Amino acid sequence: MQRVLIAGSSGAGKSTLAAELGRRHQLPYTELDSLFHGPRWVPRPEFLDDVRAVVAGNRWVSEWQYDEARPLLLARADTLIWLDFPRRSVMHRVLRRSLRRALLRERTFNDNTEGFRNWLDPGHPVRWAWSHHEHARARVLAAIEQRPELTVLRFRSPAEVRRWLASVGPA
């Protein structure tokens, strides 16, 4: 487990798990949202160049997201961790996170904040998680078929992830 992708629907906990794996196993963690979004949520033109630099490394962990970046990440990954949670679980998590961010005006990547006005955007995580839940599953299944040699760990609940983390322990 040297080059790890975390896949799943928006709100499943990809970033949280990636950061925890990075900490436990000294894998450099790159949050793709911080590479993609510039100030005021404007996409950064350097995004794909930054992703290429990440995947060129021998060891890393990151989320598997953004259509343009997915092939680059998948081509170099040796492990795919799939957070295949039910829609109700994902929606609970993404709603709670987005409400907290909007109410508290929490700063996210590149000093952006998520206000309630952002919820009108079709790309907002709450709307995206609802409308793309099944699409996310189909995309992961296609990737597994494309890369049969890839080590795949599929978790169907947050409790399964916690049990697995407890079993692997620190590096």
C-alpha angles and dihedrals in degrees: 000000000000105000109035132184123195111207131186146102122308107280096023093116102260095145094044092052093043091053091048093049090048091052095045097044102029091244114155106248122209119187105216093205089063090054094045103043121063125185114315089018092286112152112250115238090217093059099108093041088053091049090050089053091051096049092046087070122095094229130034146125126213145149119273102233143119114063094239093052100042097082092049092050096043094050092060102033122108095186133037119195109198119202096200098176126163116263092248091057094048093046092051091052098044093046092051092048095046093046091051092048093048097044095045095035088229116192115238133182115337092007095292122149129207114226129178090258087066089064089075090065112097087222093058110123094243093052092039093051091053099044099039103038096108092038090058090054093049091049092054093048090052091050091051090052091048093050107034091166091060116110106238125195111188120195122187099190141024088246090060089052092050092050091049092048090051090051096051093044122179120334 
